[in-house]
Amino acid sequence: MTTTTQSLHTALSARVTGRVVTGAAPGTCFQTGTAHRSEVTVAAGGPADVAAVLDVADRHGAPVTVHASGHGLRVPAAGGVLLDTSAMSGVGVDPATASARVGAGATWADVAAATAPHGLRAPSGSAPSVGVAGYLSGGGLGLAVRSDGWAADHVRSIEVVDRDGVREVTGGEVFTRLRGTGLRPGEVVTAVTIGLLPADPLTGGGLVTVLGPADEPGDPAPLHAWASWTAGLPDAVTSGVSVVPYPDLPFLPPHLRGRRVLRVRRHGHRDDRRGRPVARAAARGRRLGRRHGRSARSRRLRAGVCRAGVPARLPGRLRPRRRARPGRPRPGRDPHRPDGGDRDPAPRRGGGPGPAGPGLGAGPRRGVPGERPGPLRRRGGGPRHGPHGGDPPPPPLHRPVHRHPPRIPLRPRLTGPR
């Protein structure tokens, strides 16, 4: 520990009520994707702690880096003080004025959990793990931005701490700048008051397809079709598109490895009849992130998108086949027949029709070379697989793959003894 680090640690520990640790202390991992090299990390407990950190850092000539959730992290902190505001995550809702007082460390998931019981929702984005203060300081492009407007338009007041102290800003140049341009060095937002909206149901969904190999530009036809489709949408519908090239790495699922993937998202109000076939899943405030991340799961949804203008034959298929579940008749079998036989008399794979009778099923005979064994029987009689008899379900065609990568916690965790 250098002399500067020791001096910072001593001065901050004397004035801050939250935890103060050095960068080399155990349990100070903030975000493993980006390695911070700050000299001191401070877990602020309120505006007074933030003001003390700014004052001490100014006296020592140390820079201050502020993080709440780490969602928009791009540049690691190098030296100085890393100010963690995640402990300031309180959310207070006033249903009478349809507003909420949100701490700088709160995420949109915290706000949704507090506003949903009152039938209200916040103008949030698609990811519940995003910090509220950082999101609003950039303007805030939400799921229903065409009908709700920018999230920053719903901000009523901002509590900001600078080297002059703590103040509440409700208008003027500073208020405008904090809702879009961003913060200046030496300014930290500790709380915001935002207006809330009625929790009207929203519809949302997505369509995922493959444009081609990741090292090639891909087919631009789906992008042109999406642009033409969105040109005629009403203001109540918001849509977005993203193109992600996945590298050819072994840890990625086979259906994504080395491919350029297109994803179309669409959100709107339920009373928008034009959008009902496109996305039929209703989403409320606490489920917006889940609905935003859900891709097309049915032919009906895919057909609705195609009717809206996206090409009917999009290349690629990302979703693996469904596995057959025991207890349900396999496709092509007649559930009304007592033996569970096929609808057509054509022989199935593995042999001829075989004996048919109650509880036996129609299938290959036991003990005959080249044929699969027939259905197993229980002691009390009757087939083991399925309520209508027949062969056991076929084995899966492939191993199931994970649709999403494992979650990595973005919120800082300060562990260990004080």
TORGUKE-492338 format. One record per residue (C-alpha): residue in one letter; x, y, z; residue number from 1. Coordinates in pm, whole numbers, plus 50000, padded with zeros to 5 digits. Layout:
# TORGUKE-492338
+-----+-------+-------+-------+-----+
: res :    px :    py :    pz :   n :
+-----+-------+-------+-------+-----+
:   A :     X :     Y :     Z : NUM :
...
+-----+-------+-------+-------+-----+
This chain:
# TORGUKE-492338
+-----+-------+-------+-------+-----+
: res :    px :    py :    pz :   n :
+-----+-------+-------+-------+-----+
:   M : 50000 : 50000 : 50000 :   1 :
:   T : 50148 : 50333 : 49891 :   2 :
:   T : 50155 : 50647 : 50102 :   3 :
:   T : 49885 : 50810 : 49886 :   4 :
:   T : 49658 : 50507 : 49917 :   5 :
:   Q : 49708 : 50493 : 50292 :   6 :
:   S : 49633 : 50864 : 50324 :   7 :
:   L : 49315 : 50832 : 50114 :   8 :
:   H : 49199 : 50529 : 50310 :   9 :
:   T : 49255 : 50699 : 50645 :  10 :
:   A : 49083 : 51025 : 50547 :  11 :
:   L : 48781 : 50850 : 50394 :  12 :
:   S : 48740 : 50604 : 50682 :  13 :
:   A : 48717 : 50897 : 50923 :  14 :
:   R : 48435 : 51071 : 50732 :  15 :
:   V : 48237 : 50800 : 50553 :  16 :
:   T : 47982 : 50577 : 50725 :  17 :
:   G : 47996 : 50314 : 50450 :  18 :
:   R : 48269 : 50061 : 50394 :  19 :
:   V : 48610 : 50182 : 50273 :  20 :
:   V : 48861 : 49930 : 50136 :  21 :
:   T : 49177 : 49946 : 49933 :  22 :
:   G : 49194 : 49807 : 49582 :  23 :
:   A : 49403 : 49509 : 49693 :  24 :
:   A : 49166 : 49405 : 49973 :  25 :
:   P : 48985 : 49071 : 49933 :  26 :
:   G : 48621 : 49088 : 49832 :  27 :
:   T : 48650 : 49407 : 49626 :  28 :
:   C : 48565 : 49248 : 49291 :  29 :
:   F : 48325 : 49485 : 49116 :  30 :
:   Q : 48289 : 49348 : 48763 :  31 :
:   T : 48504 : 49060 : 48647 :  32 :
:   G : 48468 : 49158 : 48282 :  33 :
:   T : 48667 : 49478 : 48340 :  34 :
:   A : 48947 : 49491 : 48595 :  35 :
:   H : 48942 : 49808 : 48805 :  36 :
:   R : 49267 : 49944 : 48943 :  37 :
:   S : 49134 : 50202 : 49187 :  38 :
:   E : 49333 : 50286 : 49497 :  39 :
:   V : 49031 : 50297 : 49728 :  40 :
:   T : 48675 : 50167 : 49692 :  41 :
:   V : 48395 : 50331 : 49891 :  42 :
:   A : 48043 : 50192 : 49941 :  43 :
:   A : 47845 : 50513 : 49997 :  44 :
:   G : 47542 : 50495 : 50223 :  45 :
:   G : 47386 : 50832 : 50135 :  46 :
:   P : 47443 : 51183 : 50000 :  47 :
:   A : 47660 : 51277 : 50299 :  48 :
:   D : 47903 : 50997 : 50216 :  49 :
:   V : 47914 : 51107 : 49853 :  50 :
:   A : 47989 : 51466 : 49955 :  51 :
:   A : 48267 : 51346 : 50186 :  52 :
:   V : 48421 : 51135 : 49909 :  53 :
:   L : 48423 : 51428 : 49666 :  54 :
:   D : 48578 : 51657 : 49926 :  55 :
:   V : 48853 : 51413 : 50029 :  56 :
:   A : 48931 : 51321 : 49668 :  57 :
:   D : 48956 : 51689 : 49575 :  58 :
:   R : 49201 : 51754 : 49859 :  59 :
:   H : 49421 : 51463 : 49751 :  60 :
:   G : 49390 : 51533 : 49378 :  61 :
:   A : 49241 : 51189 : 49313 :  62 :
:   P : 48985 : 51118 : 49038 :  63 :
:   V : 48645 : 50973 : 49130 :  64 :
:   T : 48468 : 50703 : 48926 :  65 :
:   V : 48100 : 50637 : 49004 :  66 :
:   H : 47928 : 50302 : 48943 :  67 :
:   A : 47592 : 50165 : 49048 :  68 :
:   S : 47514 : 49850 : 48852 :  69 :
:   G : 47808 : 49840 : 48611 :  70 :
:   H : 47577 : 49778 : 48315 :  71 :
:   G : 47724 : 50049 : 48094 :  72 :
:   L : 48084 : 49990 : 48200 :  73 :
:   R : 48334 : 50062 : 47922 :  74 :
:   V : 48653 : 50202 : 48075 :  75 :
:   P : 48802 : 50059 : 48395 :  76 :
:   A : 48884 : 50286 : 48685 :  77 :
:   A : 49257 : 50356 : 48699 :  78 :
:   G : 49368 : 50499 : 49032 :  79 :
:   G : 49174 : 50734 : 49253 :  80 :
:   V : 48846 : 50644 : 49423 :  81 :
:   L : 48580 : 50404 : 49298 :  82 :
:   L : 48247 : 50523 : 49442 :  83 :
:   D : 47990 : 50244 : 49470 :  84 :
:   T : 47631 : 50372 : 49505 :  85 :
:   S : 47455 : 50034 : 49492 :  86 :
:   A : 47364 : 50055 : 49862 :  87 :
:   M : 47152 : 50365 : 49791 :  88 :
:   S : 46877 : 50158 : 49630 :  89 :
:   G : 46566 : 50281 : 49811 :  90 :
:   V : 46243 : 50333 : 49613 :  91 :
:   G : 45946 : 50528 : 49751 :  92 :
:   V : 45619 : 50543 : 49557 :  93 :
:   D : 45354 : 50814 : 49593 :  94 :
:   P : 45037 : 50688 : 49421 :  95 :
:   A : 44859 : 51020 : 49473 :  96 :
:   T : 45105 : 51208 : 49252 :  97 :
:   A : 45199 : 50906 : 49038 :  98 :
:   S : 45566 : 50955 : 49116 :  99 :
:   A : 45855 : 50764 : 49270 : 100 :
:   R : 46166 : 50873 : 49457 : 101 :
:   V : 46449 : 50646 : 49342 : 102 :
:   G : 46797 : 50617 : 49490 : 103 :
:   A : 47104 : 50630 : 49269 : 104 :
:   G : 47183 : 50263 : 49330 : 105 :
:   A : 46839 : 50127 : 49239 : 106 :
:   T : 46779 : 49932 : 48922 : 107 :
:   W : 46465 : 49922 : 48711 : 108 :
:   A : 46385 : 49585 : 48866 : 109 :
:   D : 46367 : 49753 : 49207 : 110 :
:   V : 46139 : 50024 : 49068 : 111 :
:   A : 45911 : 49773 : 48896 : 112 :
:   A : 45873 : 49570 : 49215 : 113 :
:   A : 45771 : 49884 : 49408 : 114 :
:   T : 45534 : 50034 : 49150 : 115 :
:   A : 45350 : 49722 : 49031 : 116 :
:   P : 45132 : 49684 : 49347 : 117 :
:   H : 44995 : 50035 : 49284 : 118 :
:   G : 44903 : 49968 : 48920 : 119 :
:   L : 45182 : 50194 : 48796 : 120 :
:   R : 45493 : 50146 : 48588 : 121 :
:   A : 45808 : 50342 : 48514 : 122 :
:   P : 45932 : 50446 : 48167 : 123 :
:   S : 46210 : 50190 : 48191 : 124 :
:   G : 46420 : 50018 : 47933 : 125 :
:   S : 46438 : 49654 : 47839 : 126 :
:   A : 46699 : 49529 : 48091 : 127 :
:   P : 46586 : 49521 : 48456 : 128 :
:   S : 46949 : 49519 : 48576 : 129 :
:   V : 47022 : 49870 : 48444 : 130 :
:   G : 47071 : 50146 : 48702 : 131 :
:   V : 46805 : 50417 : 48701 : 132 :
:   A : 47032 : 50721 : 48748 : 133 :
:   G : 47272 : 50628 : 48470 : 134 :
:   Y : 46989 : 50538 : 48235 : 135 :
:   L : 46813 : 50871 : 48283 : 136 :
:   S : 47134 : 51073 : 48246 : 137 :
:   G : 47160 : 50944 : 47889 : 138 :
:   G : 46801 : 51021 : 47792 : 139 :
:   G : 46650 : 50674 : 47822 : 140 :
:   L : 46521 : 50499 : 47509 : 141 :
:   G : 46252 : 50265 : 47644 : 142 :
:   L : 46040 : 49983 : 47509 : 143 :
:   A : 45745 : 50209 : 47423 : 144 :
:   V : 45938 : 50527 : 47349 : 145 :
:   R : 45712 : 50628 : 47060 : 146 :
:   S : 45409 : 50648 : 47290 : 147 :
:   D : 45573 : 50720 : 47628 : 148 :
:   G : 45849 : 50952 : 47512 : 149 :
:   W : 46204 : 50958 : 47641 : 150 :
:   A : 46245 : 50841 : 47999 : 151 :
:   A : 46423 : 51167 : 48082 : 152 :
:   D : 46103 : 51355 : 47995 : 153 :
:   H : 45939 : 51200 : 48304 : 154 :
:   V : 46206 : 51323 : 48548 : 155 :
:   R : 46063 : 51578 : 48794 : 156 :
:   S : 46364 : 51652 : 49013 : 157 :
:   I : 46724 : 51540 : 49061 : 158 :
:   E : 46929 : 51531 : 49379 : 159 :
:   V : 47289 : 51601 : 49280 : 160 :
:   V : 47602 : 51627 : 49492 : 161 :
:   D : 47901 : 51836 : 49385 : 162 :
:   R : 48186 : 52005 : 49566 : 163 :
:   D : 47945 : 52275 : 49684 : 164 :
:   G : 47722 : 52026 : 49868 : 165 :
:   V : 47384 : 51858 : 49815 : 166 :
:   R : 47110 : 52031 : 49617 : 167 :
:   E : 46777 : 51950 : 49452 : 168 :
:   V : 46754 : 52053 : 49087 : 169 :
:   T : 46413 : 52100 : 48923 : 170 :
:   G : 46490 : 52322 : 48624 : 171 :
:   G : 46743 : 52533 : 48443 : 172 :
:   E : 47057 : 52446 : 48251 : 173 :
:   V : 47180 : 52192 : 48505 : 174 :
:   F : 46848 : 52007 : 48505 : 175 :
:   T : 46850 : 51987 : 48124 : 176 :
:   R : 47210 : 51871 : 48112 : 177 :
:   L : 47162 : 51598 : 48372 : 178 :
:   R : 46877 : 51449 : 48165 : 179 :
:   G : 47069 : 51390 : 47845 : 180 :
:   T : 47414 : 51539 : 47808 : 181 :
:   G : 47543 : 51371 : 48122 : 182 :
:   L : 47737 : 51457 : 48432 : 183 :
:   R : 48045 : 51672 : 48462 : 184 :
:   P : 48349 : 51572 : 48668 : 185 :
:   G : 48273 : 51627 : 49035 : 186 :
:   E : 47895 : 51572 : 49000 : 187 :
:   V : 47716 : 51266 : 49137 : 188 :
:   V : 47341 : 51199 : 49118 : 189 :
:   T : 47219 : 51047 : 49444 : 190 :
:   A : 46839 : 51035 : 49384 : 191 :
:   V : 46577 : 51120 : 49122 : 192 :
:   T : 46202 : 51176 : 49130 : 193 :
:   I : 46028 : 51038 : 48823 : 194 :
:   G : 45670 : 51038 : 48702 : 195 :
:   L : 45494 : 50705 : 48665 : 196 :
:   L : 45254 : 50575 : 48402 : 197 :
:   P : 44946 : 50353 : 48427 : 198 :
:   A : 45043 : 49988 : 48408 : 199 :
:   D : 44850 : 49922 : 48088 : 200 :
:   P : 44929 : 49583 : 47937 : 201 :
:   L : 45185 : 49583 : 47661 : 202 :
:   T : 45244 : 49332 : 47387 : 203 :
:   G : 45596 : 49233 : 47302 : 204 :
:   G : 45799 : 48974 : 47125 : 205 :
:   G : 46078 : 48913 : 46881 : 206 :
:   L : 46187 : 48725 : 46574 : 207 :
:   V : 46535 : 48578 : 46541 : 208 :
:   T : 46691 : 48456 : 46219 : 209 :
:   V : 47032 : 48396 : 46063 : 210 :
:   L : 47160 : 48629 : 45792 : 211 :
:   G : 47457 : 48413 : 45704 : 212 :
:   P : 47813 : 48344 : 45819 : 213 :
:   A : 47962 : 48593 : 46063 : 214 :
:   D : 48251 : 48681 : 45830 : 215 :
:   E : 48015 : 48784 : 45547 : 216 :
:   P : 47788 : 49092 : 45522 : 217 :
:   G : 47474 : 48881 : 45508 : 218 :
:   D : 47145 : 48921 : 45326 : 219 :
:   P : 47016 : 49281 : 45358 : 220 :
:   A : 46660 : 49191 : 45249 : 221 :
:   P : 46526 : 49142 : 45605 : 222 :
:   L : 46661 : 49483 : 45710 : 223 :
:   H : 46496 : 49656 : 45414 : 224 :
:   A : 46171 : 49472 : 45486 : 225 :
:   W : 46183 : 49579 : 45851 : 226 :
:   A : 46239 : 49943 : 45751 : 227 :
:   S : 45941 : 49931 : 45515 : 228 :
:   W : 45724 : 49764 : 45778 : 229 :
:   T : 45804 : 50017 : 46052 : 230 :
:   A : 45733 : 50312 : 45822 : 231 :
:   G : 45360 : 50237 : 45841 : 232 :
:   L : 45333 : 50150 : 46210 : 233 :
:   P : 45122 : 50367 : 46442 : 234 :
:   D : 45284 : 50571 : 46718 : 235 :
:   A : 45173 : 50316 : 46978 : 236 :
:   V : 45414 : 50057 : 46835 : 237 :
:   T : 45790 : 50063 : 46890 : 238 :
:   S : 46024 : 49829 : 46706 : 239 :
:   G : 46398 : 49779 : 46698 : 240 :
:   V : 46646 : 49561 : 46516 : 241 :
:   S : 46993 : 49436 : 46601 : 242 :
:   V : 47254 : 49238 : 46409 : 243 :
:   V : 47509 : 49041 : 46612 : 244 :
:   P : 47799 : 48845 : 46459 : 245 :
:   Y : 47888 : 48550 : 46682 : 246 :
:   P : 48248 : 48426 : 46662 : 247 :
:   D : 48328 : 48065 : 46587 : 248 :
:   L : 48419 : 47966 : 46942 : 249 :
:   P : 48362 : 47622 : 47095 : 250 :
:   F : 48174 : 47743 : 47405 : 251 :
:   L : 47893 : 47898 : 47197 : 252 :
:   P : 47585 : 47692 : 47104 : 253 :
:   P : 47618 : 47524 : 46763 : 254 :
:   H : 47323 : 47717 : 46616 : 255 :
:   L : 47498 : 48051 : 46690 : 256 :
:   R : 47860 : 47964 : 46632 : 257 :
:   G : 48012 : 48160 : 46345 : 258 :
:   R : 47682 : 48313 : 46231 : 259 :
:   R : 47545 : 48662 : 46183 : 260 :
:   V : 47214 : 48678 : 46370 : 261 :
:   L : 46931 : 48926 : 46313 : 262 :
:   R : 46679 : 49000 : 46586 : 263 :
:   V : 46364 : 49208 : 46538 : 264 :
:   R : 46183 : 49337 : 46849 : 265 :
:   R : 45837 : 49486 : 46869 : 266 :
:   H : 45643 : 49637 : 47160 : 267 :
:   G : 45314 : 49819 : 47179 : 268 :
:   H : 44991 : 49859 : 47369 : 269 :
:   R : 44740 : 49579 : 47374 : 270 :
:   D : 44468 : 49791 : 47212 : 271 :
:   D : 44681 : 49804 : 46899 : 272 :
:   R : 44491 : 49541 : 46701 : 273 :
:   R : 44736 : 49554 : 46418 : 274 :
:   G : 45009 : 49425 : 46642 : 275 :
:   R : 44819 : 49141 : 46807 : 276 :
:   P : 44925 : 48868 : 46561 : 277 :
:   V : 45284 : 48988 : 46578 : 278 :
:   A : 45336 : 48961 : 46953 : 279 :
:   R : 45066 : 48802 : 47161 : 280 :
:   A : 45249 : 48791 : 47494 : 281 :
:   A : 45122 : 49056 : 47735 : 282 :
:   A : 45384 : 49209 : 47961 : 283 :
:   R : 45350 : 49417 : 48272 : 284 :
:   G : 45616 : 49619 : 48448 : 285 :
:   R : 45779 : 49334 : 48637 : 286 :
:   R : 45809 : 49119 : 48323 : 287 :
:   L : 45928 : 49367 : 48061 : 288 :
:   G : 46281 : 49234 : 48055 : 289 :
:   R : 46158 : 48877 : 48015 : 290 :
:   R : 45928 : 48969 : 47727 : 291 :
:   H : 46194 : 49181 : 47560 : 292 :
:   G : 46435 : 48890 : 47559 : 293 :
:   R : 46184 : 48634 : 47434 : 294 :
:   S : 46211 : 48533 : 47071 : 295 :
:   A : 45946 : 48391 : 46842 : 296 :
:   R : 45817 : 48066 : 46992 : 297 :
:   S : 45531 : 47972 : 46767 : 298 :
:   R : 45435 : 47959 : 46403 : 299 :
:   R : 45150 : 48197 : 46477 : 300 :
:   L : 45390 : 48466 : 46595 : 301 :
:   R : 45623 : 48410 : 46300 : 302 :
:   A : 45330 : 48422 : 46059 : 303 :
:   G : 45211 : 48746 : 46215 : 304 :
:   V : 45547 : 48908 : 46155 : 305 :
:   C : 45547 : 48785 : 45798 : 306 :
:   R : 45198 : 48924 : 45740 : 307 :
:   A : 45320 : 49258 : 45870 : 308 :
:   G : 45580 : 49283 : 45595 : 309 :
:   V : 45886 : 49082 : 45694 : 310 :
:   P : 45976 : 48825 : 45425 : 311 :
:   A : 45784 : 48504 : 45467 : 312 :
:   R : 46093 : 48288 : 45418 : 313 :
:   L : 46371 : 48410 : 45642 : 314 :
:   P : 46692 : 48208 : 45621 : 315 :
:   G : 46809 : 47999 : 45909 : 316 :
:   R : 46652 : 47833 : 46207 : 317 :
:   L : 46770 : 47899 : 46558 : 318 :
:   R : 46523 : 47711 : 46769 : 319 :
:   P : 46593 : 47337 : 46809 : 320 :
:   R : 46315 : 47085 : 46773 : 321 :
:   R : 46096 : 47006 : 47068 : 322 :
:   R : 46168 : 46687 : 47248 : 323 :
:   A : 45888 : 46433 : 47272 : 324 :
:   R : 45747 : 46412 : 47623 : 325 :
:   P : 45635 : 46081 : 47773 : 326 :
:   G : 45262 : 46047 : 47822 : 327 :
:   R : 45165 : 46222 : 47500 : 328 :
:   P : 45090 : 46046 : 47169 : 329 :
:   R : 45361 : 46089 : 46911 : 330 :
:   P : 45281 : 46276 : 46589 : 331 :
:   G : 45115 : 46048 : 46339 : 332 :
:   R : 44946 : 45825 : 46598 : 333 :
:   D : 44573 : 45801 : 46648 : 334 :
:   P : 44482 : 45866 : 47014 : 335 :
:   H : 44131 : 45725 : 46962 : 336 :
:   R : 44251 : 45375 : 46882 : 337 :
:   P : 44282 : 45153 : 47189 : 338 :
:   D : 44613 : 45015 : 47067 : 339 :
:   G : 44758 : 45357 : 46989 : 340 :
:   G : 44840 : 45247 : 46635 : 341 :
:   D : 44930 : 45460 : 46338 : 342 :
:   R : 44664 : 45632 : 46131 : 343 :
:   D : 44798 : 45475 : 45813 : 344 :
:   P : 44877 : 45106 : 45770 : 345 :
:   A : 45231 : 45181 : 45645 : 346 :
:   P : 45497 : 45002 : 45849 : 347 :
:   R : 45700 : 45213 : 46087 : 348 :
:   R : 46076 : 45229 : 46112 : 349 :
:   G : 46220 : 44907 : 46245 : 350 :
:   G : 45971 : 44650 : 46113 : 351 :
:   G : 45613 : 44568 : 46023 : 352 :
:   P : 45292 : 44656 : 46199 : 353 :
:   G : 45326 : 44375 : 46454 : 354 :
:   P : 45052 : 44243 : 46676 : 355 :
:   A : 44782 : 44480 : 46783 : 356 :
:   G : 44558 : 44446 : 47081 : 357 :
:   P : 44444 : 44622 : 47395 : 358 :
:   G : 44743 : 44715 : 47603 : 359 :
:   L : 44997 : 44583 : 47351 : 360 :
:   G : 45025 : 44857 : 47090 : 361 :
:   A : 45120 : 44822 : 46728 : 362 :
:   G : 45493 : 44788 : 46690 : 363 :
:   P : 45785 : 44557 : 46622 : 364 :
:   R : 45776 : 44217 : 46782 : 365 :
:   R : 45995 : 44119 : 47072 : 366 :
:   G : 46293 : 43898 : 47006 : 367 :
:   V : 46287 : 43942 : 46628 : 368 :
:   P : 46626 : 44051 : 46484 : 369 :
:   G : 46625 : 44393 : 46320 : 370 :
:   E : 46319 : 44515 : 46508 : 371 :
:   R : 46297 : 44739 : 46811 : 372 :
:   P : 46142 : 44593 : 47125 : 373 :
:   G : 45773 : 44654 : 47180 : 374 :
:   P : 45618 : 44846 : 47469 : 375 :
:   L : 45705 : 44738 : 47819 : 376 :
:   R : 45432 : 44607 : 48045 : 377 :
:   R : 45371 : 44672 : 48411 : 378 :
:   R : 45276 : 44405 : 48659 : 379 :
:   G : 44916 : 44516 : 48648 : 380 :
:   G : 44909 : 44511 : 48269 : 381 :
:   G : 44889 : 44799 : 48028 : 382 :
:   P : 45160 : 44985 : 47846 : 383 :
:   R : 45427 : 45180 : 48029 : 384 :
:   H : 45474 : 45458 : 47775 : 385 :
:   G : 45176 : 45683 : 47707 : 386 :
:   P : 44810 : 45656 : 47802 : 387 :
:   H : 44719 : 45496 : 47469 : 388 :
:   G : 44995 : 45243 : 47428 : 389 :
:   G : 45251 : 45232 : 47153 : 390 :
:   D : 45625 : 45248 : 47141 : 391 :
:   P : 45830 : 45446 : 47391 : 392 :
:   P : 45912 : 45800 : 47285 : 393 :
:   P : 46212 : 45829 : 47053 : 394 :
:   P : 46542 : 45949 : 47196 : 395 :
:   P : 46623 : 46319 : 47148 : 396 :
:   L : 46780 : 46405 : 46816 : 397 :
:   H : 47046 : 46614 : 46981 : 398 :
:   R : 47150 : 46741 : 47317 : 399 :
:   P : 46960 : 47048 : 47433 : 400 :
:   V : 47152 : 47372 : 47412 : 401 :
:   H : 47126 : 47680 : 47630 : 402 :
:   R : 46950 : 47969 : 47462 : 403 :
:   H : 47114 : 48234 : 47684 : 404 :
:   P : 47466 : 48248 : 47831 : 405 :
:   P : 47503 : 48210 : 48207 : 406 :
:   R : 47417 : 48521 : 48402 : 407 :
:   I : 47706 : 48727 : 48540 : 408 :
:   P : 47614 : 48953 : 48832 : 409 :
:   L : 47674 : 49313 : 48738 : 410 :
:   R : 47598 : 49471 : 49073 : 411 :
:   P : 47910 : 49520 : 49288 : 412 :
:   R : 47948 : 49294 : 49587 : 413 :
:   L : 48167 : 49400 : 49877 : 414 :
:   T : 48220 : 49087 : 50084 : 415 :
:   G : 48434 : 48996 : 50380 : 416 :
:   P : 48479 : 49159 : 50718 : 417 :
:   R : 48470 : 49533 : 50758 : 418 :
+-----+-------+-------+-------+-----+
